């Protein structure tokens, strides 16, 4: 994926880094984003990106207790 495309949706980008990023990736974000941005991602998390382990970790780290359910995709019923 091209950097411009990845950065075109900051919430998705941050959610992917929070779920799949390495320690080095997260350290690279230090000073660029802060607690408010992480909380915004959690409050508006795109469905289908977070796994339960990452979701639980980040919610506990930012004081969201009890941890809310993972965001889910809704499918249209026929």
N, C-alpha and C positions, 0 to 999 in steps of 0.2 A: 504494500500500500504506500502511496506517495505521502510524504509528510504533510502537504497541504490538505489532503483529504482527511488524514487522521486527525489533524488539528481543527478541522472545520466544525466539529461537534465536541467541544471541550468536555461535556458530561460523559459522553461515550469513551473518549480518550482516557479520562481519569478512571472511569470504572474498569476499563481493561488493565490499566497500570495497577490499580488496587487489587485486581484479581490475579493477574498473570505476571506482574512486574517482579524483577529481582530486587535485592537489596540495593544494588547499584542504581537501578531505575528509580527507586523511591528516594534515594539520596540525591539524585539529579534534580528531583522536583523540590527538594528543600529550598526554601528561600524564594521559590517561584509561586508556589501555592501554599496556603496555610489552612488552619483548622476550619475556617468558614467555607472554603472551597470543598474540602472533604465532606463536611456536613451537607453541603448542597447536593453533592453527588448521591449521598445516602438518601436524602429526602426526595430526590428525583431520579432514582436509579432506573436505568433502562432495563427492562426484563431480558432475561436470558444470558446475562454476562456474568454476574456473580455466582460463585458456588457457595454452598452453605458455610464452609470453613471461612472463606474470605469475608462473607457477609457478616458472620458472627463476630469475627475479629474486629473489623472496622467499626461496627456498631458499638461494640463494647468499648473500644478505644475512644470513641467520641461521645460516650455517655448515653447512648440510646438504649435504655433498659426499661422494660424487657425488649429484647431484640425483636423488631417487627418481622413478619413473614417475608421471605424472598419475593421480590417483584416477579409477577408471572405474566405471561402473554395470554391474552384473551382471544379465543378463536370464535368466529361467527358460527352460530348454530343455524342449520338448514331447517 
